[in-house]
């Protein structure tokens, strides 16, 4: 059986940041990722990030991704690509599907950074080709550099919906509108202002009623939305060939459930998620979580949670003294608290506090 | 129809790469070496990747990152290949999949 000190599942922002931190402190780290390239979803984030300088403010996600890859390589982290973790068993064994064969890796510590997945929205026609997650459209335009269509309707005005709408414009598509069930825009003002300046209308208090098409989307029906119902006789038909759905994400938790980790339903963080303590360790000793699996937030929080887990893992392996480790962890926790300030962050900060207080035992 | 983004205000112009050839339902298409199968289809305006087993409804790209399996097709005779994360190879044979597909290909 293959043996590794630390196995990190998922090489996105959380997984890579954790690996770099743990490896720099002397741990031997293996990252497994099912994609052909590490970096997770960072390479489709072509917008500049917010925050302080410690949080890469003003730097585009794609450039943060490049730096992470460079650091990962420089500090000697082993990376298995095209390798899907398909099972986590007792005694910290991980099953990895590689080249059509399953390999069992015995780990001392496991860190799960599996990320999140986009929520779907069911409406008549939602399965037609052309209806897709906003993240899918973003991958297509920014990573694969192809347009999914020419005329796009965005459903959801949160940060993902509004940022992807703007990036669709940058890629050359026409965004005919952004539909939002709530009476107000969900995204940060600076992102919303950019699409408004570009002339994209917001349909607030509206919802998608139906997607129409034969073998792909040709039209969308939208209507006013009140008390969970479409208001009769308010429907409008718009010609579109793509409908993007941006209605939130949820943690990708299959492996954590399989490992027997205690979960709870935390609505602010996207739903069912593994509980963890202030070191990102779960109810299963030696199994840690970081990033969107530990509650859907942003790439910046994912990276800092990864670093926190990385230090905690190195500490538990005896690679760093307790005093030094506690100081490092406190510094990261302070940064995380700073990221979770303000009207958007404080709900998440409160939720995180609740998770840690609830305890993993 | 070419849906490729040649010029981009942030990402710049598309860099030239070696081109390979794949066939989709018997029609030959040019593909950029290393890109995913779904990108070639989308670049050429092909939206239907498969039809469902019982109702024969069309399905295409949904998540784009290998999670939802809506975009699976029969590739080199193997059904249920996730086209959004599988890179092209020269001479690759891609087919629209019917239902669960058939090992060896042709629907």
Interface residues (C-beta under 8 A of the other chain):
Chain A: X34 X35 X36 X41 X46 X60 X117 X118 X127 X128 X129 X130 X131 X132 X133 X135 X136 X137 X138 X139 X140 X141 X142 X144 X145 X146 X147 X148 X149 X170 X171 X172 X215 X216 X252
Chain B: X3 X4 X5 X8 X9 X10 X11 X14 X35 X36 X38 X39 X42 X43 X47 X48 X49 X57 X58 X59 X60 X61 X62 X63 X64 X65 X66 X67 X70 X84 X85 X87
